[in-house]
Amino acid sequence: MSARGADYGVHKAGASQVDWGAIREDFPILREQAHGHPLIYFDSAATSQKPRAVIEALRNFYEHDNANVHRGLHTLSSRATDAYEHARQRVAEYIGAASADEIIFTRGTTESINLVTQAWGGKFIREGDVILLTVMEHHSNLVPWQLLAERNRAHVRFLPVREDGTLDVDQLTSLLTPEVKLFALTHISNSLGTINPVAKLCAKARAVGAMTLVDAAQSVGHMPLDVQELGCDFLAFSGHKMCGPTGIGVLYGRSEILDSVPPYHGGGEMIVSVTLEESTFKKPPHRFEGGTPNIAGAIGLAAAIDYIESIGRSAIFEHDSQLARYAAERLNELPGTRIFGPSGERGSLVGFAMDAAHPHDLTTFADQYGLAMRGGHHCNQPLMRRFGVSGTTRASFYFYNTMDEIDRMIEILHAAVRFFS
């Protein structure tokens, strides 16, 4: 059986129920060209493209409802506030939060994690405490914890990654000890595509009294996700990786935890009263949203959620899994190519290295043919060192991509092998 005709089991049946070609028409940018070639956009793990529905939601806000939120009694302010708080409720429903008050709007995953390290970690991490991470963490879920550990004289431990790209969970017994106050881990690796068993890992952390934070940047727009089923204490993600605008992100935190956490930064809107001597602060989530928020970004994120839900996250996951597995199969045809990550089910990306060329040279070559990929360490330098490479080339997919585009990618990479050899 050819690679195109391979049996993908349940994934094939679910994905076939959606008209993916019609969905592509919702993304104006996919009609662009690069260097005279039709654009093939395989960099959605860095940022996704935006459907017309999201673009129109942003334009509608600025044309009809633009005003500051929470602070005005006039009509525009009321409309803007309603739309902003509707977006918060929409996010809560999307990820299964118990209340909209558990949703904090941030600039993105990075700021969400920094909020936890600064506000929660600053209060609860003490000298000698341990923070457990994994070797596959994005720098955004590594560097902030290093900084916190240095400030508070805590320690950072790391769960290793096996050669097949999965976490070495057998070592949890020795690493996840009562000294661990927080276990922070990614849901889907942005370099390997590994889908981690976060619900099981959160349960193991809870059993020793440790808090958990899940980096869902690569999962929340691609698959069903429910924070209560995962059992995590915090969850962070970015809107721009799930068809939303840039500059908007979310931190979910269980309400009883957020109630115990001091403000992240001070300013307007997050206060109840201010005197020259002291201030009192609002309850979460507004305690953590000082200053004018990204109102349009939140509204655009809600529109992105509506769009994704109209397709169905299960169907999206099935479709994306087909693309990633097919790409991994086809990449095996290329001489001197090493593919990273699990051989079975994976998230919507494939990382690989070719003997023929450095990832930067390879992606520059591919761009000349209209193929947009990402080359480098992907903010995963410790993980790259774990596998003995300086970087990889990453092809990352979303529901607007096709098998035909993957076939074209393989043609371009074959041309690259000939060119660099």
Beta strands, then each sheet from edge to edge (+ up, - down):
strand 1: 33-34
strand 2: 37-38
strand 3: 40-41
strand 4: 103-106
strand 5: 130-134
strand 6: 155-159
strand 7: 180-186
strand 8: 211-215
strand 9: 234-238
strand 10: 249-253
strand 11: 271-274
strand 12: 279-281
strand 13: 337-340
strand 14: 349-354
strand 15: 371-372
strand 16: 374-376
strand 17: 392-396
sheet 1: 1+ 2-
sheet 2: 3+ 15+
sheet 3: 4+ 10- 9+ 8+ 7+ 5+ 6+
sheet 4: 11+ 12-
sheet 5: 13+ 14- 17+ 16-
end
